[in-house]
């Protein structure tokens, strides 16, 4: 028999009943089934875990992609008197230690973490000692390679679930195509009957596409903002400097606006977000850094000054409007002039074949005793692969059976004592006392901090790393030491070393590079699918709903620009100035010379990225952004720039 969750719904949350889809998901979870909720933004996905969590016997562990998302949900839960907490990078060691103790004592019902937290050996050691009833994965589309925001660490969640013996999973997302829904269900073994997809269509959103050349966008934007009066508005842009410029433009023309982007200090971003939520700021000009977890119900307008990155991004961003059910207007100022900039975001994440070969060589030649240890930031710099695609590469190699993840650890631990070492040793006797003496003997002190030498501990005392870390954690919990850890190292078991050597390595690097190329092609198609949507001659709302597996949306909504007789024809790019091979060579030569000076040969793709202004780790090393040629051809199609480079070699 299901618990009387409706009483809890009323007494704790103050709701009389559940909305469409919520009841099915809540009852599925309370009946012991793993489930998935694919609901549109703002339709109450969070309640699908918050309500069952209060009836489940043990902890509900929530994987959340952003700090802002966690903070908003925690504020809501605490406001309802629910024992919830997060462990995140903004906390001090003492704060996270206190939360872990409360979880261990059973005082916390809901714990929120990022997926990366599960790579932390100290956290995994702690959470494996806690009974968990339910694993909740927010933004669950991140687990699918075919999702718009694929995150390799999410792929490991099914493994973590198994290791932590979590009986049930609940997946939550607003933006999942049929292919992504199938992929998510398969990875977590969720039965079709327990995957709940509600309608994507929202009748209160007016969708408009306004064809607009780049030089006309400022006038069009000012007109839109003027029409909206002082209604809460988000203006989305692609680049950080565009956010600053557009915010200044609006403010100078009598519409006070604040920029918001990832390049700003986090405390300033937090302040701007709080001021927007409270109504002190009425208009935000933001990159996609803004929005996840922003649950402001009365946003009346969302304007895309620049094209969104994909249909999925577009749907997420317009989904922030009109959550109170009142009419809201979503407008795209669209043209094809900036398509190259959008495509360049995609080209930046495809590693060169030579870079993939370098990683394989590292596995083949540096693995000791069947294990390969890697610091991601160092390998990223040495291989010239950005960290996110590098993580994806390692996942691909896992799928090929070449490597198998074992564990992650912090290479360096250090601590400072609040009791003297003698006082700490005095708390123990027998073999444990000898072990603690050995820990201090192998942890030499500089002025204040002791650094732990794990190798010495193994040689002198045969003390394995896990036991030492557990002891240090115990000391820290008791308040006897302050503990710090850094330099995350991932340890892999090398299952097929021969695949990383000789002809096998060449074949494997080609095959894996093809996977990245396929992904690149899919991402470029995603950009063009979005352009096709904006130029559609059928109802925009219907086309958008169809894309997200909603077959129940009206064929004509009556409140989009197409239904109102305004079919968009997007302005095509103006002809770009011709560039000579001589100019191109002059621009890239300093970069090529600087790369060779540090022992790296820039591939044609890397030189092309330099000319297009797409940064890579190699460019950071040689300070390429300060060179005259960096980004000189940012508005030109990637393939055209690559051909220009190749032609310049013959010049």
N, C-alpha and C positions, 0 to 999 in steps of 0.2 A: 504494500500500500504506500502511495506517495505521501510524503510529509505535507502538512497543511501550509504550503508555501504562500497561499493567498493571504493568510493572516499576517505572515512576516512582510509580505509585499505592502500591506496596508499600514501596519504598525511601525515598521522601520523606514520604508521608502515613501510612504504617504500616497501610494497609488491604489486606485480601486480595482484595476484590472491590467492585464498585459495586452500589448499591441500585437498586430499581425506577425506571426512567426515566432514571437518571443515565447508564447506558451508551449508550442511544440518543442522548442529547443530546451527550455527549462525542464519540462517533464521528461524529455529524453535523457538529460544529464542526471536528473534525480532517480531515474529508473536504472542507472548504471551503465548507460551507453556512451561511447565516444561519439561526438557530434560536431557539426559545422554550421555556422550561421553566416550566410552571405546576404547581408542587409545593406541598403543604401546608407550613406553617411548621415548621421544624425537620427537614426531610427531605433536607437536603444540596444545596440549589440552588447554593451558593457553589462547591462542588467542580466543578460543571459548567464553570466558567471557570478555576478555579485549576489544574486538571490540564492542560487543553489549553494554557494560557498557557506552560507549561514546554516545550512542543513546537513552539510557533509561532515563526517567525523574528524577529518584531519585538515592539514594545510591546503589551501588553493594557491598554486604557484603560477604567477602570470608573467609571460614573456612579453615585454613592451618595447617598441623600437626607439622611443625617444623620452628623454627626461621630462620634457614639457607635458607629454601624454601621461606619464606616471604622476606628475605633480597634480594635474587637474583631477585625475581619478581619485587620488589619495585625499585631496581636499574634500571631494564629494563624499567619499566613504566615511571620513572622520567626522564630517558634518552630520552624518546619520548615526554616529556613535558606533561605527563598525571598527573593530581592531584590525587595521591595515597598516602596512609599512612598505618601504622600498629600501633596497641596498643599491647605492649608485655612486658614481665617481665624485659627486659633489660633497660627499660626507667625509668627516674626519674618521680616523681609525676607531676612536672611542665611540662615535655615533653608530657606526656599522656593527661594532662589537656588541653594543647594548641591544640592537635590534636582533642580532643573531641569538643572543641569550633569551630574549623574549619569545622568539620563534621556538627555541628549544624547550622553553617552559610551557609551550602551548598557549601563550597569551595573544598570539597573532593568528588571525584566521586567513588573511590574504597577504601574500608577499609578492611584490613586483620587482622584477630585475630585467636587465637587458640580456640578450642571448649571449653576448660576449662574456658576461659574468660566469657562465658555466665553463669557460676555459680556465678559470682561476682555480688552481689546485686547492688553495685554502678554502675557497667557497664550496667546491665540490665535496671536499672532505666533511665540511659542516652539514651541507644539505642532504648528504647521503645518510646522515644519522637521524633525519627528521622524516616522519611519516607524511606522505603527500596523498591527498585524495584525488586532486584534479590538476592537470597541466593545461593552462589556457595560453593559446598563441594568438596574440593580437597582430593585426596586419599579416595574416597567415599566408597571403599570396607571395610573401617574400621567400617562401620555401620552394617555389616553383621557378625553374629556369625560364619558363614561358610567361612568368609574371613580369610586370613592368619594373619591379624594384627588387629583383633577385638578390638575396644576400646569402653567400655561401655558408655562413655559420648556421643559418636556419636549417640547412640540409642535415645537420647533425642532430637536430631535435629528436627524431625518432630513436636514435641511438641513446641519447641522454635519458629519454623516457624509459627505455628498457633497463639501463643501468640503475636508475633511481626507483625502479619497480612502481611506476605510477600507473594505476589501473585505468584511468580515463583521460581523454584529451578533448578539449573544446577549441575549435578553430574559428576565428572571427576575421572577417574582411568585408570591405564594401566594393572592392574592385577586382572581380575575378571573372574571366571569360570562361566558357564551357571547358576549354582545354585545361585551364588552371584549376578549376573545381575538381576535375577528374584526377589531376596530378596530386592535389592535396589529399583527397580521399584515399588514394592508393597508398601514399607514403605513410599514412597513419592508420590504415586498415579500418576506415569508417564506412559503415554500410550505407548504401544509397538512401534508404528510408530515413536515416538520421542526418542527412545533408539538407538543410532548409534554405531555399532560395526564395526570398520575397521579391516583389516587384521593384524594379530599379527606378521606374518612372515617378517623377514628383510633379504634381499638377500645379504647384505654386511657383515653379521656376520658369521664367520667360527666357528662352535661349535665343540670342541674337548674334549673327555674324555680320560684321560691317567690313566690306572690302576697303582697304585703306593703305595707301603708299606710306613708306617710312616717313617721308618729309611732312605728311599730313597728320601723323598720329597725335602730335601734341594738341593741335586744334580740336581734333575729334575727342580726345580724352577730356579736355577742359569742358567741352560741350556736355559730355556724359555726366561728369561730376557736378556741373551746374544744375543739370536736370534732376539729379538725385538730392539736391539741397544738402542738408547736413546729416543725411542718413549714413549709418555705419557702412564703410566701403573698404574693400581690399582691391588693390591694383597689383596684378602679378607681372613681373618682368623676369628676364632670363639672367642678366648679369648684375653684379653688385654695384658697379658704377652707374648703371642705368637706374637702379633704385634710388641712389642719391640724387641724380639729375632730375628725375621725374618728381620726386618729393619736393625738391626746390622749386620746380616749375609750378606745381600746384599751389605751394605756399605763397610764392610771389604773385600769383593771380587770385589771391583771396580765398584759397581753399586749403587751410592748414593741414599738412600731411607729414608723416614721419616715415623715414626709410627703415627697413628691417632686412638684414642679411647676415650670413654666417661670418662675414669679415668683421663684424662689430664685436666689442667685448660682451661676454655673456650676461654680465650684470646690466648693461645698457639694453640689450635685447629683452631681458626679463622685465625691466622697467617699462619699456615701450609696450610690451604685450599686456602687462597689468593695466596700463593707462588706457589701452584700446578696450580691454574687457570691461573696465569701469565707466567708459564713455568719455574720459578726459580727452582722448584722441579719437577723432571720428574717421580718419582715413589713414590706412597703412599702405605704403608702396613696398612690396616684398618680393624676394626671390622665393623659391619653393622651401627655403629654410623655415618659412612661417606657415603655420596652419595645422600641422599634425597635433591633435589634442586641443585645438582652440575651439571650445564649445560655447561660442557666443551665439545666442539664439536669434538676435535681431539684425544680423548682417543683411542689408537690403540690396547691396550691389557687389558683384565680383566682376572686375574688368581685366581681361588679358590684354595688356599693352603689347606684350610680345607673345608669340605663339607658345602654347604649352608644349611639353616634351612628347606627349603621347595622348591618346584618347583616355587612358587610365588616369594620367595626371590631371587632365582637363576635368574629368568627372569628379575626382577627389577635391579639386580646387573649387568648382562650382557647388559642390556638396556642402560647403561651409556657409552658403547663403540660405536664408529663410528657414532655419531649423524650428522656428516658432510656428511654421505653417502659413505665415503671411506671404503675400506676393513679393518676390524678389527678382531682380533683373541681372542676368549674366551675359556679358558682351565680350566678344573677341574682336580686336582690331587686327584683321588678318591680311597678309600678303605672302608672296613666295620669295620675297627679297632676303629674308633672314634664314631661309631653309638650310643654307650651308653652315651657319653657326650651330643650328640644332644638330645637324648631322655630325659636326666635328666633335660634339660631346661623345658620340658613339665611337668614332674612330680612335679617340684617345684611350679607350679601354681594351683594344685588341693588341695583345703582345706580339712582337715580331717572332718569327720562327727561330731565329738565332738566339733570342732571349729564352725561349722555351727549352732549346737545346742546352743552354747554360745551366738551367735548373736541373735538368736530367743528369748532366755531368756532375753537378754537386752531389746528387743522390748517389750516383754510381761510384764516385771516388772518395767521398767523405764519410759514408756510412761505416760505423764501427759496430762489430758484433751484431749485425743485422738491424741496427738502429741509426736513424738520422735525426740529428737535432738541428733546429733552425730558428733563428730570430727573424721574424717576418720583415721588420723594417730594414735590417741589414741586407737580406736577400733581395728585397725590392730595389734598394739602391744599386746593388752589384749587378742585378740582372736587367735593370731598366724596365721593370714591369710595375705599374701602379699596384698599391696594396690590395685593392678590391679584386682586380682581375688575377692577381697572384694567388689570392685565397681560392678563387674559382679554379685556377690551374691545379692547385693541390687537390681540390675536390675531384676534378676530372681524373687525376692520377690515382685517386682512391677508387673511383669507379672502374678504372682500367686494371685494378688489382695490383698496382705497382707498389703503393704504400698504404699503410693502414694506421690511422691515428691511435696513439697509445694514451698520451696524457700531455698536459701542459704544466709548466712550472715556472716559477720566478727564478732566474739564474742567480740573482743576488738577494740575500736577506741581510738586514742589519737591524740592530736593536740597541736601545739605551736603557739602562736599568734605573728603576726607582727604589728598589732594595739593592743592597750590595750582593755580588755573586755568592758570598759566603752565606748570607741570610737565605737566599733562594735554595742553595745546595742543602742548607740545614733543614729544609722542609721535607727531605726525603731520607730514606735509609736503604741499606742493602745494595742490590744491583742497580736500582733506580738512582741512588745517590751517585754511584760510580758513573752512570750514563750522563747525569746532569753535569758532573765535574768535567767529563770529556767534552761536552757541548761548550762549556766556557773555555776549556783549554784550547779548543779548535776555533775559537771566535775572538781573534785578537782585537784589542781596543785601540782606536786612534785617540783623539782628544775626548770625544763624547760617545761615539758609536762603536759598537762591536760588529765586525763583519764575519758571517758564518762561512767556514771553509768545509764544505760537505765532503770533498775528497779526503781531507785529513781525518775527518770523523770516520769515514769508511775504513781507511787504512789502519787507524789506531784502534778503533773500537768496533769495527764492523757494523756501525750504526747506519741503518738505511735512512734515506732522505725523508721518507714518509713519517717515520717515528720522530725525527728531529723537528720537522715542521709541526707535528702534532704537539710536541713539548713546548715549542715557542708560542704556539697559539694558546696553549693552556696558561703559560706565564702571563701572556698579554691579557687574557680574560681575567686573571686574578689581579691585574694591575701592577704586577711586579716589573714588567718591562713595557716599553713602547716599541712596536714592531713595524718595520717598513719593508716592502718588497718591490723589486723592479726588474726590468729586462725579461719580459715574457718569452719563454722558449717553448716551442712545440716539439714534441718527440713523436716520431713515426717509426713504425716497424717497416723495414724494407722487405717486401714479399717477393719482388721480382727484380733483383739487382741487374740481371742480365739485360732487362729491357732498357736500361739506362746507359748501355755501352755499345760502341761500334755502330754497325748497320742497324741494329735494333733501335738504337736511340734516334737515328735519323728518321726511321720509319714512324716511330712513336711521336716525335716532335711534329712531323708533317700531319699525322692524324689528329693530334690534339689542336694544332693550329687550325685545322679545318673546322673543328668544333667551334672555335672562337669566330672563325669567318662566318659560319652558319648563323651564330648568335648575332654577329654584326649585321648580316643581311636582314635578319628578322627585325632588328631594332630600326634599321633604315626603312624597312617596309612599314613599321609602326608609325614612323613620322609621316609617311605618305598616305597611310590609312586615315590619319587625322586630317590631312589636307583634303582628302576625298570627302570626309564627313562634313567639313565646313563648306564644301562646294555642292553638297547634295541638293537635288531638286525634290526630295521627299522630306517629310516631317523630321526635323532635327531630333526632337524628343524621342520619336519612334526608332530612328536609326541608332541612337545612343543606347536605348533600352535593349534593342536586339543584340547589340555588341556584347552586352553583359547578361545574356541568357534570359532576358525578360520578354516572353512572347505575349504578355497580356497588356502591354501599353497600347493606348489608342493609336490608330493608324494616322490620324490627324489630331494633334493636340490643340490647335487653334490659338496657341500663344508663343510660337517661335517665329523667327524671321521668315522661314520658308512658308509656313501656314499663313503668314501675313503678306505673302506675295513678293518677298524680297529674297530671291535666289542669288546667292553670292558667286561672283566670278572674281577670284583673287588676283590682284595685280601681279604680273610676272616680274622677275628681276630685271632691272635696267642693265644694259650692256656694261660690263666692267672694263676699265682701261686695259689696253693690251700691255703685256709685260714681256720684256725680252729675256732670252736665256742669259745674257750678260748681266742684267740686273739681278736675276734670280741667284746666279752664282756669287755675285758680290754680297748678297744678303746672307746666304747660308755658309759661305766659306769660313768666317770666324768661328761659327758653331762647330763645324766639322774639325777645324784645327784644334779647338779647345777639347773636343771629345777624344781625338787621337792623343793629345798630350797626357790624358789620364789613362791611356791604354784601352780605350773603347772606340770601336768603329761604328759610326752612326749609319744605320741602315737607310735605304731610300724612304721607308715609311717614317722613320724617326726624323729625318730631315724634312719630310713633308709636314709632319706634326709641328716642327719648329716654325716653318713658314706660315702655318695656319694658326699659330698661337696656342697649340694644345700642349700643355706641360706634361713632362714625364720625369721620373727620378733623375735621369741623366742630365736633363736641362737644369734641374735644381743644383746638381753638383757643379756644373760649369757656369752657373749664374746666367743662363741663356736669356732670361726675361729682360736683362739689361742691354742685350745686344740689339743693334739697329734693325736686324732682319726679323726678329721675333714677332710673329703675328702680322707680318706685312701683307699676307694674302688670306687673312681670316675670312673675308667675304667670298672667296673663290671656292668652287667645289673641290673637295679633297682629291678626287681622281685627276682633275685638271692640273692641280698643283704638282701632283706626283709625276705626271707626264712632262710638265715644265722642267722639273728637276732632272728627269732622265734625259731630256733633250739637251739640257745644259752641259751634261757630261761629255757630249760629242762636240760641244762648242769650242 
